[in-house]
Amino acid sequence: MQPVMVSPTEFEQLVKQLRLKPQNYANSLELKRWCQRNKNRCYIPERLLQEWGIEVELSYGALPS
């Protein structure tokens, strides 16, 4: 069986680029702004969404019923 290759999420790529450690995520204004812009499009840890008071639109991208 072939090993499954997992690509990092855009969030993970950004925190690596910004050289942030998890304990510093909440203090990064640049990360917060990125999360606000991408909240409905990219994975963002729920802990950060709650800490920053960012609400995800649950119906974003959903097909009309």
Phi, psi and omega in degrees: 000136180283140175292146180273127178268127181247126178274145177293149177288166177299324177299311180298322178296318181293314182295329175292316179298320180280353180058046180261144171262153183310323181290348179255357183305310187294339181269358183268113179293322180296318178294318180300315180297319178298316180296321178297321180286330188246014186303329182262000185242331187234158174292132173223132180305134183303325180303318180289318178304315181293315182298323182269355180070031180269126179254130178273138177280109186295332182267003182302124178081359181285148178284142178297143180266000000 
